[in-house]
Amino acid sequence: MLLALLLPNGAAWAHAVLLASSPAADSALPQSPAAIDITFNEPIQLLALRLMDSTGSDVTPATPPAVTEGQVSWALPAALAPGRYLVSWRVGSLDGHVVSGSFRFAIGEAAPPSGPVPGMADDDWHWPGYALHAVARILALLAAGGALFRLLLRPDPPLIPALRSQERRLAAAGLLAQILLIGAHGAMRAGLPLSGLLAPAAWQAAWAAPNAGYDAAALAGFLMMVFVRHEGARGSLLQGLGALLALASFADSGHALAVLPPMQGRVLMLLHGLAAALWIGALDPLRRAFALDPGPVTAALFDRFQRLGFVAVAAVVASGGTMAWLLLPRWSNLWDSSYGLTLSAKLLAVLAMLAIAALNRFWLTPRALAGVAGMKPRLLLVLRLDLLVAMLAMLLAVGLSLGPPPTSSRVIEFADAQYVVTVTLSPGHAGDNAADIRIAMPDGMTIDPKAVEVRVESPAAGIEASTHQASQIAPGLYRVPALPLWAPGDWKLRINLMIDDFTMVTRDTELTLSR
């Protein structure tokens, strides 16, 4: 968690985002392009790329596209005939989500007015994918958490057979849910409908995914939890290893992967999942132990759990808070964005769990274990309620994957009869800002000036003008990695475009930056 806090973090992009294309969306070209270039904001895995004409015929060239980080370059071996064309793409982003879109262009004729339509691939999978994800994660938490509770806290031996039986049932259900989830992810990556869940193409796409190793580890973990039956040190070691492997799937997705280096992001997600398993997975075993024998042995078990539980709760809160800090540009996003509202609901559920834990620790548990009349049924009821609130928190956590986290980027557009210049400042507040400058004609065709520079100054803050050369990163797209917009307040921004040796185009604007 400390590594995640100390490492520099970038803008919290939702998933992979299409930054630019050549030909530009809805552009009309006088002749066939030599290549089709697509630029994304982050490194991607290309899953599908097709070219179709206006009759619906597939005219995808045999030439394989070249992918370098977030840049896709697709050479066309033969000139395209005049007409309208559609480029359809599907990619896997850093956070594990599949993103897709399409754009049109025309050769020798005007293109119809319709811009790029990026979106999550295969909307048919939206809610079924969410349901499978939620079920698989909840079962992993309960099965792995229950096993770790038994192995670490050593409950009374008469209780162990019931706990092992419960673990195996949960692990078997988790194994099935994980298999279906892998098939669903593969079908989404392959662009298949719901009926394609078990198709060979879906499984080929699933095992070709970058996160396939984590899925395989989770499957192995569930299998070990189901089939390792012998007791003793060796059996306990294998069962504990299976519980840890079953949680490996928590590292295969999450918006934190888009703002942290991959290893640190995965470690943070695993820490969050492990801590949640230790907390949530203990609730039902504690209820069973208390229902079986509310005596001194169970009192000692509760005491051991409260010490371990404090560590688990602290880790859940700290890792969850770290991810919220990384993903939300400002605290107001907790209530002014749909992503923030879902996160706020999850945080409220966690706060409710903390309140229930405090109630148990300081009031219900001591009285119930002391035999105070009426306390035993109350404690059993509260433990069930705690488990329900934990399931709600998990559903909300998975629900965060349904939408992107907010970004604080500032988008400024200059449009006239000559050029359309779009400047995107990230993160969009005072400090170093990456500036992406996209330059196009009004018809959408990108242009490449000989030079692009950005001039910034803040007279109110006493900061004199500085000029920064932009580097080309894609057709019609230029970038200044770090504009020193360090002071909050009013700034003047000027874009200079050297179109050719004799033509300089200047665009000016003013903006106000918050801290």
C-alpha positions in Angstrom: 0.0 0.0 0.0 2.9 2.4 0.8 4.5 1.6 -2.6 1.2 2.5 -4.2 1.0 5.8 -2.4 4.6 6.8 -3.1 4.5 6.0 -6.8 3.4 8.7 -9.2 0.0 8.2 -10.6 -1.4 9.4 -13.9 -4.9 10.4 -14.9 -7.6 7.9 -14.0 -8.7 6.8 -17.4 -11.8 4.7 -17.4 -10.6 1.9 -19.8 -8.6 2.2 -23.0 -9.7 5.4 -24.8 -9.5 6.0 -28.5 -7.5 9.3 -28.8 -7.2 9.6 -32.6 -7.5 7.7 -35.9 -6.2 8.2 -39.4 -8.4 8.5 -41.4 -10.3 10.5 -38.9 -13.9 9.6 -38.1 -16.4 10.8 -40.7 -13.7 12.2 -42.9 -13.9 12.2 -46.7 -10.6 11.4 -48.5 -9.8 12.2 -52.1 -8.0 8.8 -52.5 -7.4 5.6 -50.6 -5.1 5.9 -47.5 -1.9 3.8 -47.5 -2.7 2.7 -43.9 -5.2 2.9 -41.1 -3.7 4.2 -37.8 -5.5 4.1 -34.4 -4.1 5.6 -31.2 -5.2 4.8 -27.7 -4.3 6.5 -24.4 -2.6 3.4 -23.0 -1.0 0.1 -24.1 -3.6 -2.3 -25.4 -4.0 -5.8 -26.6 -5.7 -5.9 -30.0 -8.5 -8.4 -30.0 -10.2 -7.7 -33.3 -9.9 -5.3 -36.2 -12.2 -5.4 -39.3 -12.8 -3.3 -42.3 -16.3 -3.3 -44.0 -17.7 -1.4 -47.0 -21.2 0.1 -47.2 -22.7 -3.1 -48.6 -21.7 -5.0 -45.4 -19.0 -6.9 -47.2 -15.9 -7.8 -45.2 -12.9 -6.2 -47.0 -10.4 -6.8 -44.2 -6.9 -6.9 -45.7 -4.8 -9.9 -45.0 -2.0 -7.7 -43.7 -1.7 -8.1 -39.9 -1.8 -4.9 -38.0 1.3 -3.8 -36.1 0.7 -2.9 -32.4 3.2 -0.8 -30.4 2.0 0.1 -26.9 -1.2 2.1 -27.7 -0.5 2.6 -31.4 -2.1 0.4 -34.0 -0.8 0.7 -37.6 -2.6 -1.3 -40.3 -1.0 -1.2 -43.8 -3.4 -1.6 -46.7 -1.7 -3.7 -49.4 -4.1 -2.5 -52.1 -5.9 0.8 -52.7 -9.5 0.9 -51.6 -12.2 1.7 -54.1 -14.3 4.9 -53.8 -17.1 4.5 -51.3 -17.8 4.4 -47.6 -16.0 2.2 -45.1 -16.3 1.2 -41.5 -13.4 0.3 -39.2 -14.5 -1.9 -36.2 -12.1 -2.5 -33.3 -12.0 -4.4 -30.1 -9.1 -4.1 -27.5 -8.3 -5.3 -24.0 -7.3 -2.4 -21.7 -4.8 -2.4 -18.8 -7.5 -2.8 -16.2 -8.8 -6.0 -17.8 -11.9 -4.5 -19.5 -12.8 -5.2 -23.1 -13.5 -2.0 -25.0 -14.8 -1.7 -28.5 -15.9 0.9 -31.1 -16.1 1.8 -34.7 -15.7 4.8 -37.0 -16.5 5.5 -40.6 -14.7 7.3 -43.4 -15.3 7.8 -47.1 -13.2 7.9 -50.2 -14.3 10.2 -53.0 -17.6 11.1 -51.4 -18.9 12.8 -48.2 -19.3 10.7 -45.2 -22.5 10.6 -43.2 -22.5 12.6 -39.9 -21.8 10.0 -37.3 -18.8 10.0 -35.0 -16.9 7.2 -33.3 -19.0 5.1 -31.1 -16.7 3.5 -28.5 -18.2 1.5 -25.8 -18.0 -1.7 -23.8 -17.8 -4.7 -26.2 -21.0 -6.7 -26.6 -23.7 -4.9 -24.5 -25.5 -8.3 -24.2 -22.9 -9.3 -21.7 -23.3 -6.1 -19.5 -25.5 -7.5 -16.7 -24.8 -11.2 -17.1 -21.1 -10.4 -16.9 -21.7 -8.3 -13.8 -23.7 -11.1 -12.2 -21.1 -13.8 -12.9 -18.3 -11.5 -11.6 -20.2 -10.8 -8.4 -21.1 -14.4 -7.7 -17.5 -15.6 -8.4 -16.0 -12.9 -6.1 -18.4 -13.5 -3.3 -17.8 -17.3 -3.4 -14.1 -16.8 -3.4 -14.2 -14.5 -0.4 -16.4 -16.9 1.6 -14.5 -20.1 0.7 -11.0 -18.7 1.0 -11.8 -16.6 4.1 -13.5 -19.6 5.8 -10.4 -21.8 5.1 -8.0 -19.2 6.3 -10.1 -18.6 9.5 -9.9 -22.4 10.2 -6.2 -22.7 9.5 -5.1 -19.5 11.3 -7.4 -19.4 14.3 -7.7 -23.2 15.1 -11.4 -23.5 16.2 -12.6 -26.3 18.5 -12.0 -29.7 16.8 -15.8 -30.7 16.8 -16.5 -27.7 14.6 -13.9 -28.5 12.0 -15.8 -31.2 10.0 -18.7 -28.8 9.5 -16.4 -26.0 8.5 -14.5 -28.2 6.0 -17.8 -29.4 4.5 -18.9 -25.8 4.1 -15.6 -24.7 2.5 -15.8 -27.5 0.0 -19.3 -26.6 -1.0 -18.4 -23.0 -1.4 -15.2 -23.8 -3.3 -17.1 -26.2 -5.7 -19.7 -23.4 -6.4 -16.8 -20.9 -6.8 -15.1 -23.3 -9.3 -18.2 -23.4 -11.4 -18.7 -19.6 -11.2 -15.1 -19.0 -12.1 -15.3 -21.3 -15.2 -18.4 -19.5 -16.4 -16.7 -16.1 -15.7 -13.7 -17.1 -17.8 -15.9 -18.2 -20.6 -17.9 -15.0 -20.4 -14.7 -12.9 -20.6 -13.5 -14.9 -23.6 -16.8 -14.5 -25.4 -16.7 -10.8 -24.8 -13.1 -10.6 -26.1 -14.1 -12.7 -29.2 -17.2 -10.6 -29.7 -19.6 -13.5 -29.3 -23.2 -13.3 -28.0 -24.5 -15.0 -24.8 -24.9 -18.3 -26.7 -21.2 -18.3 -27.4 -20.2 -18.9 -23.7 -19.0 -22.4 -24.3 -17.8 -21.9 -27.9 -14.1 -22.9 -28.6 -13.4 -19.4 -29.9 -14.5 -18.0 -26.5 -12.0 -20.2 -24.6 -9.2 -19.6 -27.1 -9.7 -15.8 -26.6 -9.9 -16.3 -22.8 -6.6 -18.2 -22.6 -4.9 -15.7 -24.9 -5.8 -12.8 -22.5 -3.0 -11.2 -20.4 -4.8 -12.2 -17.2 -5.2 -15.9 -18.1 -2.5 -16.8 -15.6 -4.6 -15.3 -12.7 -7.7 -17.2 -13.9 -5.7 -20.4 -14.0 -4.4 -19.8 -10.5 -7.9 -19.2 -9.2 -9.1 -22.5 -10.8 -6.2 -24.4 -9.3 -7.0 -22.9 -5.9 -10.7 -23.9 -6.0 -9.7 -27.4 -7.1 -7.2 -27.7 -4.2 -9.9 -26.6 -1.7 -12.4 -29.1 -3.0 -10.1 -32.2 -3.4 -7.4 -31.9 -0.7 -8.9 -33.8 2.1 -6.1 -35.3 4.2 -5.3 -33.5 7.5 -1.9 -32.8 9.1 0.7 -30.2 8.3 0.9 -31.1 4.6 -2.9 -31.0 4.1 -3.2 -27.7 5.9 -0.4 -26.2 3.8 -2.1 -27.3 0.6 -5.5 -26.1 1.7 -4.1 -22.7 2.7 -2.3 -22.4 -0.6 -5.5 -23.2 -2.4 -7.3 -20.5 -0.4 -4.7 -17.9 -1.4 -4.7 -19.0 -5.1 -8.5 -18.8 -5.2 -8.1 -15.1 -4.4 -5.7 -14.6 -7.4 -8.7 -13.5 -9.6 -8.9 -10.3 -7.6 -5.7 -9.2 -9.3 -7.0 -9.6 -12.9 -9.1 -6.4 -13.1 -9.8 -3.1 -11.4 -9.4 0.6 -12.3 -6.4 0.8 -10.0 -4.4 -1.0 -12.8 -4.9 2.0 -15.1 -3.3 4.5 -12.7 -0.5 2.3 -11.2 2.4 0.3 -12.6 0.9 -3.2 -13.2 2.7 -5.0 -10.4 1.8 -2.4 -7.7 -1.8 -2.3 -8.9 -2.2 -6.0 -8.7 -0.5 -6.2 -5.3 -3.0 -3.5 -4.0 -6.0 -5.4 -5.4 -4.7 -8.7 -3.9 -4.2 -7.0 -0.5 -7.7 -5.7 -0.6 -9.2 -9.1 -1.5 -7.2 -11.0 1.1 -8.1 -8.6 3.9 -11.7 -8.7 2.9 -11.6 -12.5 2.8 -10.1 -12.6 6.4 -12.9 -10.3 7.6 -15.9 -11.6 5.7 -15.0 -15.2 5.6 -14.9 -15.4 9.4 -18.5 -14.2 10.0 -20.3 -17.5 9.3 -17.7 -19.7 11.1 -18.0 -17.5 14.2 -21.7 -17.8 14.1 -21.4 -21.6 13.8 -18.9 -21.8 16.7 -21.1 -19.7 19.0 -24.3 -21.7 18.1 -22.4 -25.0 18.8 -20.9 -24.0 22.2 -21.0 -20.5 23.7 -18.4 -21.4 26.3 -14.8 -20.6 27.2 -13.4 -22.3 24.0 -15.6 -20.1 21.8 -14.7 -17.1 23.9 -11.0 -17.7 23.3 -11.8 -18.1 19.5 -13.6 -14.8 19.5 -10.7 -13.2 21.3 -8.2 -14.5 18.7 -10.3 -13.4 15.8 -10.7 -9.9 17.2 -6.9 -9.5 17.2 -6.6 -10.8 13.6 -9.8 -9.0 12.6 -8.4 -5.7 13.6 -5.5 -6.2 11.2 -7.9 -7.3 8.4 -10.3 -4.4 8.9 -7.4 -1.9 8.9 -6.1 -3.4 5.7 -9.5 -3.3 4.0 -10.0 0.4 5.0 -6.5 1.4 4.1 -6.3 -0.4 0.7 -9.8 0.8 -0.2 -9.0 4.3 0.8 -5.8 4.2 -1.2 -7.7 3.1 -4.3 -10.4 5.8 -3.8 -7.6 8.4 -3.5 -5.9 7.2 -6.7 -9.1 7.0 -8.7 -11.0 10.1 -7.7 -9.6 13.5 -8.9 -11.4 15.3 -6.1 -13.4 14.4 -3.0 -16.6 16.0 -4.5 -16.6 13.2 -7.1 -18.0 11.0 -4.3 -21.4 12.7 -4.8 -21.2 14.4 -8.2 -20.5 11.3 -10.3 -22.2 8.0 -10.8 -19.0 6.1 -10.1 -18.5 8.2 -6.9 -22.0 7.5 -5.7 -21.5 3.7 -6.1 -18.2 4.1 -4.2 -19.9 6.1 -1.5 -22.5 3.4 -1.1 -19.8 0.8 -0.7 -18.0 3.0 1.8 -21.2 3.4 3.8 -21.6 -0.4 3.8 -18.1 -0.8 5.1 -18.8 1.8 7.8 -21.9 -0.2 8.7 -19.7 -3.3 9.1 -17.3 -1.3 11.3 -20.2 -0.2 13.4 -21.5 -3.8 13.8 -18.0 -5.0 14.6 -17.7 -2.3 17.3 -21.1 -3.3 18.7 -20.1 -6.9 18.8 -16.7 -6.3 20.3 -17.7 -4.0 23.1 -21.2 -5.0 24.0 -22.9 -8.1 22.4 -20.0 -10.6 22.4 -18.9 -10.1 26.0 -22.5 -10.3 27.3 -23.4 -13.3 25.1 -20.4 -15.2 26.2 -21.1 -14.4 29.8 -24.5 -16.0 29.4 -26.6 -12.8 29.8 -30.2 -13.7 29.0 -31.3 -12.8 25.4 -27.8 -12.0 24.2 -27.1 -15.2 22.3 -30.0 -14.9 19.7 -29.1 -11.2 19.3 -25.5 -12.0 18.6 -26.4 -14.7 16.1 -28.8 -12.3 14.4 -26.2 -9.5 14.2 -23.6 -11.9 12.7 -26.1 -12.8 10.0 -26.8 -9.1 9.4 -23.1 -8.4 9.2 -22.7 -11.1 6.5 -25.6 -9.6 4.5 -24.0 -6.1 4.7 -20.7 -7.6 3.6 -22.4 -9.2 0.5 -23.9 -5.8 -0.3 -20.5 -4.2 0.0 -19.1 -6.8 -2.4 -21.9 -6.3 -4.9 -21.2 -2.5 -4.9 -17.5 -3.2 -5.3 -18.1 -5.3 -8.4 -20.6 -2.6 -9.5 -17.8 -0.1 -9.8 -16.6 -2.0 -12.9 -19.9 -1.1 -14.7 -18.8 2.5 -15.2 -15.6 4.5 -15.5 -14.1 6.6 -12.7 -14.4 10.4 -13.3 -11.5 12.2 -14.9 -10.5 15.8 -14.2 -9.2 16.5 -17.7 -10.0 19.9 -19.1 -11.0 19.9 -22.8 -10.7 23.2 -24.8 -11.8 23.4 -28.4 -11.0 26.1 -31.0 -13.3 25.6 -34.0 -13.6 27.9 -37.1 -14.0 27.6 -40.8 -10.3 26.6 -41.2 -9.3 24.3 -38.3 -10.7 22.4 -35.3 -8.1 22.3 -32.5 -8.9 20.3 -29.4 -6.6 20.7 -26.4 -6.9 18.2 -23.5 -5.2 19.1 -20.2 -4.6 16.3 -17.7 -5.2 16.3 -14.7 -6.8 19.7 -15.4 -5.9 21.5 -12.2 -2.9 23.4 -11.0 0.4 21.6 -11.4 2.1 19.8 -14.2 -0.4 19.0 -17.0 0.0 16.8 -20.0 -1.4 18.6 -23.0 -2.8 16.6 -26.0 -3.5 18.7 -29.0 -5.6 17.3 -31.8 -5.7 19.2 -35.1 -8.2 18.6 -37.9 -10.1 20.2 -40.7 -13.8 21.0 -40.2 -14.6 17.8 -42.2 -12.7 15.7 -39.7 -9.6 15.0 -41.8 -6.5 15.3 -39.5 -3.6 17.6 -40.6 0.0 17.6 -39.5 1.6 21.0 -39.2 5.3 21.4 -39.4 5.5 22.5 -35.8 3.1 22.9 -32.8 3.9 24.9 -29.8 2.0 25.9 -26.6 2.6 29.2 -24.8 1.3 29.7 -21.2 1.5 32.6 -18.8 -0.2 33.7 -15.6 0.1 37.5 -15.1 -2.1 37.3 -12.0 0.4 34.9 -10.4 3.4 36.8 -11.7 4.4 33.9 -14.0 5.9 35.1 -17.3 5.2 33.3 -20.6 7.0 30.1 -21.4 6.8 28.3 -24.7 6.8 24.5 -25.1 7.3 22.4 -28.3 4.7 19.6 -28.8 5.9 16.3 -30.2 3.8 14.3 -32.7 2.5 11.0 -31.3 0.0 10.1 -34.0 -1.5 11.6 -37.2 -3.0 14.9 -36.2 -2.2 14.4 -32.5 0.6 16.2 -30.6 1.6 16.2 -27.0 3.5 18.3 -24.4 4.2 15.9 -21.5 4.3 18.5 -18.8 3.0 22.1 -19.0 4.1 24.0 -15.8 0.7 25.3 -14.8 1.8 25.4 -11.2 -0.3 28.2 -9.7 -4.1 28.1 -9.2 -6.0 31.0 -10.8 -6.2 32.5 -14.3 -3.9 31.4 -17.1 -3.5 32.5 -20.7 -2.9 29.7 -23.3 -1.9 30.1 -26.9 -1.5 27.4 -29.5 0.8 28.2 -32.4 0.5 26.0 -35.5 3.2 26.3 -38.2 1.2 24.9 -41.1 4.0 25.4 -43.6 7.0 27.6 -44.1 4.8 30.7 -44.7 1.7 30.1 -42.7 1.4 30.4 -38.9 -2.0 30.0 -37.2 -2.5 31.2 -33.6 -5.4 30.4 -31.3 -5.8 32.0 -27.8 -7.9 31.3 -24.8 -8.0 31.9 -21.0 -8.8 29.3 -18.3 -9.0 29.2 -14.6 -7.4 26.3 -12.7 -8.2 25.2 -9.2 -5.7 23.7 -6.7 
